[in-house]
Amino acid sequence: MAHQYSPRRDFDHLPYPVCFRFDALAADTECELHHHAWGQLNYAERGVMQIDVGGQRFISPPQYTVWLPPGVVHGTYNQQPVLYRALDLDPSLCSALPAQPCMLAISAVLRAILIDFAERQVAVPDSDADRRLAQVVVDQLGRARVEPRYLPLASTPALQQVLDALQREPGDNRTASVWAEAVHLTERTLARYCQRELGMSLGEWRQRLRFLHAIELLDKGRSVQAIALDLGYSTSSAFIAMFQRQAGTTPEQYRRELPGA
């Protein structure tokens, strides 16, 4: 049974328009569905956090954050330990940010400030210097690039059955036609469900899944060759090429840039 994590503040309104939260969450930790009166940016400095919002599953690896506008109902789960950082924004500051939940690319400046505030345990900026840094955070968020890096869920039970099986075994290389037969669909019907409900092919969804799974394994210290085999690649070079397309960097370069590497 997963450990429960409470996200609630001890107040109804933020004491300052920009507030911060820092936690080290254990593996197998979940937070039940809830919502906030303010906007929230969720960032995993280390590890990968899963955030479920209205049928979409956002994954927050270290190079991305998940933005949730005020009032959005969401729940979280993390399979591995996570260094969690949250940024709470007063609704008056949210108009310049996306109106829908999304993933944002985190800039080096934004990441540095979040890490600095976490190290100094600055939850509410009190000094003039920290309030200026908080304003830089708001400015950085307004310029952040939206990234479609999430794994959507399916509403059709047969398709979700395939996605669940792939999440249990990301290295499964069965073709779309074999998966379709396994859930008693034609290959064309399965492809239509994928485009309608996922917005992508089954192959692209599986590649995103493998990329996100690779991040967890890199954080654990697994070798590139072992990860490639785990994820169903016949060669390390094929895995490295996939990872580089997704992250813009090689697995080893990515590992070296992990916080605490």
N, C-alpha and C positions, 0 to 999 in steps of 0.2 A: 504494500500500500504506500502511495506517495506521501511524502511529508508535506504538510500544509504551510503555506507562507502567506502572511497577512500583509496586504499592500497599503492599508489604510493609514492616513495621517490622523493626528490627534486633534484636528481642527477642521472646520467646514470651509474656511477660506484661507488662501495662502498668506503667510505673514509678510511676504515680499513677492513682487510679481514674478521673480525667477528663483525657484528653490531647487535643491538638489537632494538626492537620496543615494546612499551607498550601502551595498550588502554583499556578503560572500555567501552564496546559496549552495547548499549541499546538492549532491546528485539526487535524482528522483524527487524533485521538489516541484510542487504545483501551487498555483493560486487560482481559486475558484472565480467564476464570472463576477465581474464588478465593473464599476465605472467611476469616473472622477468629474467634478465640476470644472476642472481645469484641463488644459492640454498636457500631454505627457510624451516625452521622448525616452525610449527604452534602449539602452546600450549595454552590450555584453563586452566588457574590456577583455575578458578571457573566457573561452567557452562559447557555446551556442545556445541561445534561448529561443524557445518556440512560443509564439503568441497567436492565439486563435481569435479571430474577429469575424463574426458574421459569415461563416463558411469559407473564409480565407485563412490560410496558415502562413504567417510571416515567420521567417527565420532570421535571427539577429546575430550574425557572425561579427567578428571585430571590425570589419571594414564598413559595416552598415549600421544604421539605427532604425528603429521602428517608431514612426510618428502616429500618435493617436489623438485626434481632435477631442475637445471637451464633450463629455457625455457618451462616448463610445463604449459599449459593453465589450469586455475582453477578458480572457483568462490566459494564464501562462503555464508552461511546463518546461523544465530542463532536465534532460537525461543525465548530463554530466555536470560537475561543479562549475559554477559561473561566478565571475566577479561582475556584479550587476551595478549599473549606474543609471539613475533615472533623473530626468530634468522635468520639473513641473512648471508650466507657464500659465499665467493668468489669462483668462479668455480675451482680455483686451489686447494681448500680444499675439493672438493666434490668427488674426485675419490675414497676415502675410504668408501663412503656411498653408499647405494643402487642406482642403475641406474634407477629404476622405483619408482613412488610414492608408499608410503607404510606407515604403522603405526609402530612406534617404542615405546617400553616400556621406560618410563622415569625413570632414576635412581634417588635415593634420592639426590645424589651430584648435578646432572644436575638441578633438580628441585630447590634445595636450591640456586644455583647460579642465575638462572633465576629470582627467587623471590627477591633475594638480589639486583640484578641490577635494577629490576623494582622499588623497594622501594627507591633506591638511584638515579633513573632516569639516569642510565648510558647507553646511546644509542650508543656511540662510546667510547670504552675503551681508555683512554688517559694515565693513570698512569701505571707504571710498574706492580703494584699489580693487577690492573684490567686486564691488558693484559695477565698476568699469569693465571688468572681465566678464561679468554676467551679461552686460550689454553687448560685448563682442560675441558671446554665445548666441544671443538673439539675432544679431546681424548675420552670423555664419549660417544659422538655420534658414534664414530668409533666402540665402543664395544656394542652399544645398540642392543637389541634383536628385530627382526622384528616380529610384531604381526598381524595376519590376522583378525583384529577387524574392519571390515567395512561392510556396508550393500550394496552389489552390486545391481545395477539396472537391469531391464530386457529389452530386445529389442522386445520381443513378446508382443503386446498390451494386450492380454488376461491375461498373467502372471503379467504384470505391473499393471493392473487393480486390481488384488488380493493384490499386495504389497501396492498399494496406500490405499486400504480399510483398511488393517491392520495397516498402519501408522496412519490413522485417528482414529482407535479404536484398540489399541494393546491388549486389553483384550478380543477380539473376539475369541471364542474357537471353531469356526466351523472347522470341519475336512477337510482334503484335498479333499475327495470325494465330500463334499458339495460345497467347493469352485470351484472345477472343473465343477460341474453341473451349478453353477451360471454364469460361463463365457463360457459355452457351449463347454467344453472339456471333454475328458475321464480322469479318475484319472491317468491312465498310461501316457497319453500325458502330463498332468500337471507335473507329477513327472519327466518326461524326460526333459521338458523345465527348470525345477528347476536345475537339475544337469548340464545341458549344459550351462545355462546362469548365474546361481548363484553359481555353484560349491558346492551346499549343498541342503538338503531337505527343503521343505517349513516349516517344524517344527523347524529345526535348525535356519532358517532365522528369524522366529517369535520369537524364544528364544533370539537371539541377539538383536532384536528390543526391546523386553521387558526389557532386561538388561540395554540398553542404556536409555530407558525411565525411568527406575527405578532410574538411577543416577540423572536425572533432578528432580524427585520427592523427593529424599532424600535431595537434595540441597535446596529444598523449605521448608523442615522441616516436610513433611508428615510422619505419623507414618508407621511403617513396615506393620501393619495389613491393614491400608487403602490402601497402595500401592499394597499389595497382591491382594486385592479385585479389585482394578482398573485394574490390569493386568490379571484378569481372573483366579486367583488361588483360589481354594476352601479353602486352609489353609495357614496360614503364614509360616508354616514349609516347605511346598512345594516351596514357593517363595524364602525362605532363602537358601534352598538347590540349587536352580537354580543360585541364585546370587553368592553363594560361589563357584560354579563350574566355573563361568565366571570370577570372580574377585579375587578368592583366599582368600577372606575374607568375613565376614558376613556383611549385610547391616549396622548394627549399628557400627561395627568397621570401615567400610568405611566412614560413616558419621563423626565419630570422627576424622578421618584423613584428612577431607576436610580442605583446607586453610581457616583460620578464624573461624573454628569450636569452 
